[in-house]
Amino acid sequence: MIRILIADDEPLLRAGISTILSAAEDITVVAEAGSGAEAIDLAVRERPDVVLLDLRMPGMGGLAAIPRLREVAPGARVIVLTTFDEDYNIATALEAGASGFLLKRSAAEELLRGIRTVHNGDTYLSPSVTGRVVGMITTTDRARREKAKQLIARLTPREQDVLWLLGEGLSNADIGARLRMREASIKTYVSRLLGKLGCANRVQAALLVRDAGPAQRPGNRA
């Protein structure tokens, strides 16, 4: 059973999401919060698997809450809920450790798919805005680029193969198919390379790939 904490300052929205999730046999809502601070307190007590977190809340907003949630409930994965047109801090949220984001106007099916995907260890970015998110994550900072390259250089060639494909947004199953490897093996590689890179999740690793710039693609090394 996937345990969910919903954090949003709009009671009607929380109620609507809770109703949708309660209809799923593999999901249960364990708590609801109206602010980032309340979400942190409830995460400590309830130990949710996934936190649905609004970025814009009174007092402590979602953006400030993400790193604290990572500290107090490291096993919980965070999905940002956003209207997107207003929330230009999405790249910062992803870098802080969010495992994905969904638009508040997303269909129920997409909400459930996003939760299950993130719970399984993959990243979920709402398909309708993925391109815009990628465009926001660009960097021209030379020091940051060099640091990313140095970190990636620590990986084995096969770990780098997995990382490049992870950076394209592929799931473990898709990476395995591309590299002709078992999905379980890919999961092991992802876990190992995240540790080597010091990344909290797949999104942070993907951002690191973006920072490093163009790279040699899998299967094309000299």
C-alpha positions as CSV (number, residue, x, y, z in Angstrom):
1,M,0.0,0.0,0.0
2,I,1.4,3.4,-1.0
3,R,1.0,5.9,1.9
4,I,0.3,9.5,0.8
5,L,0.6,12.8,2.5
6,I,-1.2,15.7,0.7
7,A,0.1,19.2,1.5
8,D,-1.9,22.1,0.0
9,D,-3.6,25.1,1.5
10,E,-6.8,24.7,-0.5
11,P,-9.2,22.4,1.5
12,L,-11.4,21.7,-1.5
13,L,-8.4,20.6,-3.6
14,R,-7.1,18.4,-0.8
15,A,-10.5,16.8,-0.5
16,G,-10.8,16.2,-4.3
17,I,-7.3,14.6,-4.4
18,S,-8.1,12.5,-1.4
19,T,-11.4,11.3,-3.0
20,I,-9.5,10.3,-6.2
21,L,-6.8,8.4,-4.3
22,S,-9.2,6.6,-2.0
23,A,-10.7,4.8,-5.0
24,A,-7.3,3.2,-5.8
25,E,-6.8,-0.2,-4.1
26,D,-3.0,0.3,-3.7
27,I,-3.1,3.9,-2.3
28,T,-4.1,5.3,1.0
29,V,-4.1,8.9,2.2
30,V,-2.5,9.0,5.7
31,A,-2.6,12.7,6.4
32,E,-3.4,16.2,5.0
33,A,-1.5,19.4,5.6
34,G,-2.3,23.0,4.9
35,S,1.3,24.3,5.1
36,G,4.9,23.2,4.6
37,A,5.6,23.3,8.4
38,E,2.5,21.1,9.0
39,A,3.6,18.7,6.2
40,I,7.0,18.3,7.9
41,D,5.5,17.5,11.3
42,L,3.0,15.0,9.8
43,A,5.8,13.4,7.7
44,V,7.8,12.7,10.9
45,R,4.7,11.1,12.5
46,E,3.1,9.3,9.6
47,R,6.1,8.2,7.5
48,P,4.4,8.6,4.1
49,D,5.8,6.9,1.0
50,V,4.9,9.9,-1.2
51,V,4.2,13.6,-0.4
52,L,2.1,15.6,-2.8
53,L,3.4,19.1,-2.1
54,D,2.0,22.5,-3.3
55,L,4.7,25.1,-3.8
56,R,2.6,28.1,-2.9
57,M,1.3,27.9,0.7
58,P,1.2,30.5,3.6
59,G,4.1,30.5,6.0
60,M,6.5,27.9,4.9
61,G,5.8,27.1,1.3
62,G,6.6,23.9,-0.5
63,L,10.0,25.1,-1.9
64,A,11.4,25.6,1.6
65,A,9.8,22.4,2.9
66,I,11.4,20.0,0.3
67,P,14.9,19.9,1.8
68,R,13.4,19.6,5.4
69,L,11.2,16.7,4.2
70,R,14.3,15.0,2.8
71,E,15.9,15.3,6.2
72,V,13.1,14.2,8.5
73,A,11.5,11.6,6.1
74,P,14.3,10.4,3.8
75,G,12.2,7.5,2.6
76,A,9.4,9.7,1.3
77,R,9.4,10.9,-2.3
78,V,8.1,14.3,-3.1
79,I,5.9,15.2,-6.0
80,V,5.4,18.9,-6.6
81,L,1.8,20.1,-7.3
82,T,1.9,23.3,-9.4
83,T,-0.1,25.5,-11.6
84,F,3.2,25.9,-13.5
85,D,2.4,29.1,-15.2
86,E,3.0,30.8,-11.8
87,D,5.6,28.6,-10.4
88,Y,9.0,29.5,-11.9
89,N,10.9,27.9,-9.0
90,I,10.2,24.4,-10.4
91,A,13.9,23.8,-11.3
92,T,14.9,24.8,-7.8
93,A,12.3,22.4,-6.4
94,L,13.7,19.5,-8.5
95,E,17.2,20.3,-7.5
96,A,16.2,20.3,-3.9
97,G,15.1,16.7,-4.1
98,A,11.6,16.5,-5.6
99,S,11.1,13.3,-7.6
100,G,8.6,14.9,-10.0
101,F,5.8,17.3,-10.6
102,L,2.2,17.3,-11.6
103,L,-0.1,20.1,-12.8
104,K,-3.1,20.7,-10.6
105,R,-5.3,20.4,-13.6
106,S,-3.9,16.9,-14.4
107,A,-6.4,14.1,-15.0
108,A,-7.0,11.5,-12.2
109,E,-5.3,8.8,-14.3
110,E,-2.1,11.0,-14.6
111,L,-2.1,11.7,-10.9
112,L,-2.3,7.9,-10.1
113,R,0.4,7.1,-12.7
114,G,2.7,9.8,-11.3
115,I,2.4,8.5,-7.8
116,R,3.0,4.9,-8.8
117,T,5.9,5.8,-11.0
118,V,7.7,7.8,-8.3
119,H,7.0,5.2,-5.6
120,N,8.7,2.6,-7.9
121,G,11.8,4.8,-7.9
122,D,11.4,6.5,-11.2
123,T,11.0,10.2,-12.0
124,Y,7.6,11.6,-13.2
125,L,7.3,14.9,-15.1
126,S,3.9,15.8,-16.4
127,P,4.2,15.1,-20.1
128,S,2.4,18.2,-21.2
129,V,5.1,20.5,-19.8
130,T,8.3,18.3,-19.8
131,G,9.8,20.4,-22.7
132,R,9.3,23.6,-20.8
133,V,10.8,22.2,-17.6
134,V,13.9,21.0,-19.5
135,G,14.3,24.5,-21.0
136,M,14.3,26.0,-17.5
137,I,17.1,23.8,-16.3
138,T,19.8,25.1,-18.6
139,T,23.0,26.5,-17.1
140,T,25.9,28.6,-18.4
141,D,28.0,28.5,-15.2
142,R,31.4,27.2,-16.2
143,A,32.3,26.1,-12.7
144,R,29.1,24.2,-12.4
145,R,29.6,22.5,-15.7
146,E,33.2,21.4,-14.8
147,K,32.0,20.1,-11.4
148,A,29.4,18.0,-13.2
149,K,31.9,16.6,-15.6
150,Q,34.3,15.7,-12.8
151,L,31.6,13.9,-10.9
152,I,30.4,11.9,-13.9
153,A,34.1,11.0,-14.7
154,R,34.1,9.0,-11.4
155,L,31.5,6.6,-12.9
156,T,32.4,3.4,-14.8
157,P,31.6,3.4,-18.6
158,R,28.5,1.3,-18.0
159,E,27.3,3.6,-15.2
160,Q,27.7,6.5,-17.6
161,D,25.7,4.7,-20.2
162,V,22.9,4.3,-17.7
163,L,23.2,7.9,-16.6
164,W,23.0,9.4,-20.1
165,L,19.8,7.5,-20.7
166,L,18.4,8.4,-17.3
167,G,19.1,12.0,-18.3
168,E,16.8,11.6,-21.2
169,G,14.0,10.7,-18.8
170,L,13.9,7.0,-19.6
171,S,12.5,4.6,-17.0
172,N,14.5,1.6,-15.7
173,A,12.6,-0.7,-18.0
174,D,13.4,1.5,-21.1
175,I,17.0,1.9,-20.1
176,G,17.3,-1.9,-19.8
177,A,15.7,-2.4,-23.2
178,R,18.1,0.1,-24.8
179,L,21.2,-1.4,-23.2
180,R,19.9,-5.0,-23.4
181,M,20.1,-5.5,-19.7
182,R,17.6,-6.7,-17.1
183,E,15.5,-4.1,-15.4
184,A,16.8,-5.3,-12.0
185,S,20.4,-4.7,-13.0
186,I,19.5,-1.2,-14.2
187,K,18.0,-0.5,-10.8
188,T,21.2,-1.6,-9.1
189,Y,23.3,0.6,-11.4
190,V,21.0,3.6,-10.8
191,S,21.3,3.2,-7.0
192,R,25.1,2.9,-7.2
193,L,25.6,5.9,-9.5
194,L,23.3,8.1,-7.4
195,G,25.5,7.3,-4.4
196,K,28.7,8.1,-6.3
197,L,27.3,11.4,-7.6
198,G,25.8,12.5,-4.3
199,C,22.3,12.8,-5.8
200,A,19.2,12.3,-3.8
201,N,17.2,11.0,-6.7
202,R,17.0,10.5,-10.5
203,V,15.9,14.1,-11.1
204,Q,19.1,15.5,-9.5
205,A,21.1,13.1,-11.6
206,A,19.3,14.2,-14.8
207,L,20.1,17.8,-13.8
208,L,23.7,16.9,-13.4
209,V,23.7,15.4,-17.0
210,R,22.2,18.7,-18.2
211,D,24.9,20.7,-16.4
212,A,27.7,18.6,-18.0
213,G,26.6,19.5,-21.5
214,P,26.8,17.3,-24.6
215,A,28.2,13.8,-23.9
216,Q,29.2,10.8,-25.9
217,R,26.2,8.6,-26.3
218,P,26.1,4.9,-25.2
219,G,27.5,2.5,-27.8
220,N,29.5,5.2,-29.6
221,R,32.7,5.4,-27.6
222,A,36.0,5.2,-29.3
